Amino acid sequence: MIREILSSAIFLLPLTILFVIVLVVRLRAFSNRTAHDVIPYLRSINLEEVKALLDPVTESYLRLNSSRQEFKRSQWKRCHLALQYVSDLAHNAKVFQEWGKYERNRSRRTLDRDARRASLDLTIACAQCRICAVVVRMRIHFWMVKMAVLPFAAPPSFSSLPRMGSVELVSYYEQIKTSAIQLSQGYGENYHQKLAHVL
């Protein structure tokens, strides 16, 4: 009796987990994100601040002008800020990717080759940006766990992030901006100006 219950529980547990994951993904997905569903959902991002945070020169300056303990506290705060920036970049990339998918499907019906090309460029850049964001976030989370568990260890160095994709993350986001602005031209000058202002 107990063996049967355990075997059925072992069988049902993965199915339940899979069902919950599918449910969460479906609830978080945005159905048919049109151009009017883009601007209100974007987060404000200053790419110059992101670049400055990820710049190894800034880190070198902090390392040289701070005590070891101050530098470690500074790196902890910079890790939190980097996570926030990367999350914002990934969020906006997701919004634009959903819009790009909608526009690509729409361009198939309207046979608009320019919109199809711009939407394809947009979705590709968004996917690349989101992949880089996952890698960079994983690395920063690893650093934070390491700093919490091993307080005597040397603080992490942001200079290794370019190898992890931080430089590409910013360049892909710049490609997203370019493609999104190009795609927005099909919605008139007013919408184009609004999106350009937000970006």
C-alpha positions in Angstrom: 0.0 0.0 0.0 2.7 2.5 1.0 4.8 1.4 -2.0 1.9 2.2 -4.4 1.3 5.6 -2.8 5.0 6.5 -3.1 5.3 5.3 -6.7 2.2 7.3 -7.6 3.5 10.4 -5.7 6.9 10.0 -7.5 5.0 9.9 -10.8 2.6 12.8 -10.0 5.2 15.2 -8.5 7.0 16.0 -11.8 3.7 16.3 -13.6 2.5 18.8 -10.9 5.7 20.8 -11.1 5.4 20.9 -14.9 1.8 22.0 -14.7 2.7 24.8 -12.3 5.5 26.0 -14.6 3.3 26.0 -17.6 0.6 27.8 -15.7 3.0 30.5 -14.5 4.4 31.0 -18.0 1.0 31.3 -19.5 -0.2 33.8 -16.8 2.9 36.0 -17.3 2.7 35.9 -21.1 1.2 38.9 -22.9 -1.1 37.9 -25.7 -0.6 40.0 -28.8 1.4 42.9 -27.6 0.5 45.7 -30.0 2.4 48.9 -30.5 0.0 50.6 -28.0 1.0 48.0 -25.4 4.7 48.8 -25.5 5.4 52.3 -24.1 3.4 52.0 -20.9 5.3 48.8 -19.9 8.8 50.0 -20.6 11.2 50.7 -17.7 13.3 53.8 -17.8 17.0 52.9 -18.5 20.0 55.2 -18.7 22.5 53.3 -20.8 25.3 55.6 -19.9 24.8 54.7 -16.2 24.7 51.0 -17.1 28.0 51.4 -19.0 29.6 53.4 -16.2 28.6 50.7 -13.6 30.0 47.9 -15.8 33.2 49.8 -16.7 36.4 48.3 -15.3 38.0 51.7 -15.0 35.4 52.8 -12.4 36.1 49.6 -10.4 39.9 50.2 -10.6 39.3 53.7 -9.3 37.2 52.4 -6.4 39.7 49.7 -5.6 42.7 52.2 -5.5 40.8 54.8 -3.4 39.1 52.6 -0.9 40.1 50.4 1.9 39.5 46.6 1.4 36.4 46.7 3.6 35.0 49.8 1.9 35.6 48.3 -1.6 33.9 45.1 -0.6 30.8 47.1 0.6 30.9 49.1 -2.6 31.1 46.0 -4.7 28.1 44.5 -2.8 26.1 47.6 -3.6 27.3 47.7 -7.2 26.2 44.0 -7.6 22.7 44.9 -6.4 22.6 47.9 -8.8 23.9 45.8 -11.7 21.2 43.2 -11.0 18.6 46.0 -11.1 19.9 47.4 -14.4 20.2 43.9 -16.0 16.7 43.1 -14.9 15.4 46.3 -16.4 17.2 45.6 -19.7 15.8 42.1 -19.8 12.3 43.3 -19.0 12.3 45.8 -21.8 13.8 43.3 -24.2 10.9 40.9 -23.3 8.4 43.7 -24.0 10.0 44.5 -27.4 10.3 40.8 -28.3 6.6 40.3 -27.7 5.9 43.4 -29.9 8.3 42.2 -32.5 6.5 38.8 -32.6 3.2 40.5 -33.1 4.5 42.8 -35.8 6.2 39.9 -37.6 2.8 38.0 -37.7 1.1 41.2 -38.8 3.6 41.8 -41.6 2.8 38.4 -43.0 -0.8 39.4 -43.5 0.0 42.9 -44.7 3.0 41.8 -46.8 5.0 44.7 -45.5 8.6 43.6 -46.1 10.2 46.6 -44.2 8.1 45.8 -41.1 8.9 42.1 -41.4 12.7 42.8 -41.6 12.5 45.3 -38.7 10.5 43.0 -36.6 12.8 40.1 -37.3 15.8 42.2 -36.4 14.0 43.4 -33.2 13.2 39.8 -32.0 16.7 38.5 -32.7 18.3 41.4 -30.8 15.8 40.9 -27.9 16.5 37.2 -27.7 20.3 37.8 -27.7 19.9 40.5 -25.0 17.8 38.3 -22.8 20.3 35.4 -23.1 23.2 37.7 -22.1 21.1 39.0 -19.2 20.6 35.5 -17.8 24.3 34.8 -18.0 25.3 38.1 -16.3 22.6 37.7 -13.6 23.8 34.2 -12.8 27.3 35.4 -12.5 26.4 38.3 -10.2 24.2 36.1 -8.0 27.1 33.7 -7.7 29.3 36.5 -6.6 26.8 37.6 -4.0 26.4 34.1 -2.6 30.2 33.8 -2.5 30.5 37.2 -0.7 27.9 36.2 1.9 29.3 32.7 2.5 32.9 33.5 2.3 33.3 37.0 3.8 37.1 36.7 4.0 37.4 36.1 0.3 38.4 38.8 -2.2 35.5 40.8 -3.5 34.4 40.1 -7.1 35.7 42.0 -10.0 33.4 43.5 -12.6 36.3 43.4 -15.1 35.3 39.7 -15.8 31.8 40.6 -16.8 32.7 41.5 -20.4 33.7 37.9 -20.9 30.3 36.9 -19.5 28.4 39.1 -22.0 27.9 42.5 -20.3 29.3 44.4 -23.3 27.1 42.4 -25.7 24.1 43.0 -23.4 24.4 46.8 -23.8 25.2 46.6 -27.6 22.2 44.2 -28.1 20.0 46.7 -26.2 21.2 49.5 -28.5 20.3 47.3 -31.5 16.8 46.8 -29.9 16.4 50.6 -29.6 17.4 51.1 -33.3 15.0 48.3 -34.5 12.2 49.5 -32.3 12.5 53.1 -33.5 12.6 51.9 -37.1 9.5 49.7 -36.6 7.6 52.5 -34.8 7.8 54.7 -38.0 4.9 52.6 -39.4 2.7 54.0 -36.7 3.1 57.7 -37.5 5.3 60.5 -36.4 3.5 61.0 -33.1 4.0 57.4 -31.9 7.6 57.4 -33.3 8.4 60.5 -31.3 6.9 59.1 -28.1 8.9 55.8 -28.4 12.1 57.7 -29.2 11.5 59.9 -26.2 11.0 56.9 -23.9 14.1 55.2 -25.2 
